[in-house]
Amino acid sequence: MNPARGVGHGKLILLGEHAVVHGQPAIALTLREGVRVRVRAREPGAPASETEELRGAVAAATAALGLDEERAFEVSVEGELPVAVGLGSSAALAVGLVRAIAAHEGRRLDRETTARLANEVEKIFHGTPSGIDATAASQEGLIWFEAGRPPRWERLDVVVPALVVALSGARHHTGETVGGLSERAGRHPEVYRPIFAAIGELVRAGRTALEQRDWPLLGEIMTMDHALLRGCGVSTPALDRLVEDARDAGALGAKLTGGGGGGAIVALPADSPETLVANLRERGWTAFVA
């Protein structure tokens, strides 16, 4: 039988990561880069070649779709999205899996259902995800997101400026950085609650800057957001150097994106994004236009 297919896209958090888990809004956008998943029914008794984590994700997707737990699938995954750098690779995989298995069963899912089911699958990787990654991976464009039960999100009908992503060269585990910050915030809420609130205010100001196309202000807001995230302990010396290099190389602002603890930054070019990419590459960083 021909395999069924599903696609999930990466995401880029422009503002608000980490604070979104603590009741504040965030702004994210969908990346072109993503993963493509193919599934077909596995013959009874056939050996599984997937990793244990991927088998767990397949089982979670099967359960989320309400299928018999005994169902087994052969899975293959391909794509161009960098893994474990804060660009939503696990959410993209979860969305692709849910869509592929649903297609295998002759079901078509709307985007809201896809995001909800994919978030259940992503718990295999991140424990208690906020839902922003799965939502962005299953949607298109720029979204405003607020965590909750259910989460609330809306698509922002604004111009998205050209952005540049640069990689620090270190991978990270989002669950560890999110969990570590949540543990510290739980021990000292009087210290962290005002920081999360300040990040939330930056997100709201960032939305206004986007709506007014005030790119210099948006750049300032991004850099301030990074400073607060650094104060929360989720940045690294490499990410801090990368942010400074991006600003020196012609960015209006820059910040870590995603979980931190390694991974990637997002920068807002002052003019040509290709020029900023070239300047960062000359400094030894891996960079691309988002």
N, C-alpha and C positions, 0 to 999 in steps of 0.2 A: 504494500500500500504506500502511496505517496505520503510523505510526512506533512503534518500541519505546521504552520509557521506563525510566529508572533514577534513583534518588534517592541522594544522599550528604549526610550531615549535617555540620555544623561541630563543632568540638571546643573545649574549654576546658581548658587545663592548669592544674590547681589548684596543684600543687607539682612541682618537679623538672626543668623544661625546661633545656636545655643540658647539665646534668650527666648526663641520660639517655643522651646520645651517648657518654659516657665511663664507662659501666658502672654507673651508679647508677639506682635505680628512679624512677618518676614516677607521679603520680596525675592522671588526666584524666577528663573527663566529656563525654558527647554533648550537643550543643545541639539544640534544636528547629529552629533556623534551618538552612537548607541550600541545596542546588542541585538542580534537576530537569533531567535531560538527556533529549533526544529524538534518536533517530538513525533514519535510513532509508538504504537503499542509494542511492548516487549514480549517476546515469546516466553511462555511459562518455562522456568528453569534456566533461562538464558543468563549468563553472567553479566553483572553490571560493571561498566567501565568508568562511570562518573565518580567524582570525589564524594566523600561522605557528606560534606556540606551541601553539595549540589543535590545529592539524593534526598537530603533533608528538606531542601527547598521544593523539590518536586513533590514530595509527600505533603508538604504544607499547602502547595497549590492545589493538589488533588483534594485535600480535605476542605480547603476554602471553597472549592467549587461544588462541594457536596457529593463527590464521587466515592465509590466503594474504595476503602483503604487498600484492598488487595490489588487494585489496578496498578500496573507497572508500565512505565514509559521509558523508551530509549531517547536520550536527549543529546543534542549537540548545540553548541553556542559559539557564535563568532561575532566579531565587531571591532571597532576602532576606538572604543572609549577606554582611556587609561583606568586601571583598576586600583582601588584603595588609595585614591588621592583626593577624595572629597567631591567628586563629580557625579556621584549617584550611581555607580556601577551596579551595586547590589539591588537598588530599586529598579534600574533598567532591566536587570535580569529577572526580577520578580514580575514586572509588568509583561515582559516577553513570554515568560513561562505561563502566566495566567491566560494570556491571549492565545498562545499556541495550544494549550490543553483544552481550552474552551472551543477553539476552532476544530480540534480533533473530535470533539463531541457534538459538533454541528451547532454550537451556540455562538451568538454574537453578543458581546457585552458593551454597554455604553461606557463612557469614560469614567463616570463617577463610580460605577460598580467595579470597573477595572482597578481604579485607585484604591478602593476599600479592600478588595481581595488581595491586591499586591502588597498592601501595608501589612496584612496578616502574614504573608510569606516573608516579608523583610524582617520580621521578628526573629527569624532563624539567624540572621546576620547581626542585628543591632539591638535585640532585646526589647526595648520599648521606643520605637521610632515615633517621631511627632506626626508623620504622615506627609510632610512637605515633599520629601523625595519621591514617594510613590505618586503623589498628585502631579508634580511637575513632569515625571517620566511618562505619564499617561495623557498629558494635555499638550497644548501647543502655545507658545508665546510667553508672555510675562504674566505672573500671577501674584496676587496678594493672598497670603495664607495666615490663618489663625488656627492653632491647634485646639482641639476640644472633642467632645463626643456628641454629635459628629463634628469633624473639623469644618471650618468655614473658609471658603476661598472664592476669589473672583478674578476674572481675567482683566488685566489693565490694558485699556485701549490707548496706549501711549507709544511714542517713538522710542525704540530701544537703541541707545548709542552703540557704536562699535566697541567691543570689549576685547581684551586680551587676557588669555589664561597662561600662566607660567607655572611650571612644576619645580618643586624644591629638590626632587630626587629622592625623597624619603616617602615611604608608604606609612599608612596609619590604620588603626581600627577605630571607626567612628564610635562604636559602642563603648570603648574604653575611655575616650576623651569626654563623651557626653556623660557617662556614668561617673567619671572622676569629678567633673565639675558639679554634677548634681549632688554628689556626696559632700563636697566642700560647702556647697550652698545650703545643704540641709544642716550642717554643723553650725554655720554662721550666716543665717538668713539676714541678719541686720547689716551685714557687709555686702552680700551679693544682690539682695533685692533691689537696692537703688541702682546698681550697675545694670541689671536686666531692664529696669525701667528706663534708664538713660538710653540703652540700645533701642528700646521700643520707640522712644522719641526720635532717635536718628532715623529709624525706618519710616516713620510718618513724615519727617522732613524730607527724606529721600523720595517719597512718593510725590510730594509737592514739587521737588526739583525736577523729577521726570516729567511731570505734567506741564511744567513751565519751560522745559528744555534748558534748564540752568545747569549746564555741564560742569562749570567750575565749582558750584556749590555741591553738586553730587559727588565730585571728586573729594572735596573736603570732608563730606559726611562719611564716605567710604574709609578714608584714612582715620577719622576719629573712631569709627566702628572697630577698626583693627586695633587701635590703642586700647579700647575697652576690653576686647577679646584677649589681648596680650595680658592685660591686668588680671583677667580671670584665669590665666595660666594655661590657655589652650594653643598659644603660638609656640614657635621654636626659634632659636637663633637663625636657622636657615630661612624660615619664612620672613622673619624681620629683615634680614639682609635683602631678600628678594623684593619686599615691599619698598625698601629704600632704593634699591637699584632701579626698580620700575619708575619711581618718581624722578630719580636722577636722569633716567633715560627718556623722559618726556611724557610721563603720565600725570594727569590732573589729580589722581588719587589711586590708592591701591589698598587691598586688604586680603587677609586669608579668606578662603571660601570653603565651606563644608565643615568637617569635624575639627580641623586643625591637628596639632600634634605631628606635623609633617604635611605632605600633600601639596596643595596648590594655592595660588593667589589669583585674584581677578583685578585687573588694572583698567582704568579709564583713560584712553589716549587723549592727549591734547590736540593732536591732528591726525596723522595717518597711522592706523593700527599696524599696518605692515612695517612702517618705520620703527615703531616701538618693538615689534617682534624681532626685527633685525638687530636693534640695539641690545635687547636682552640676550639674544643668541650670541652676540659678540662678547658678552660678559660671561658666557658659559652656561646659560640657562636654557632649558627646553621651553618654548613658548609657541602659541598659535592664536589665531584670531577666532573668537567664539562667534 
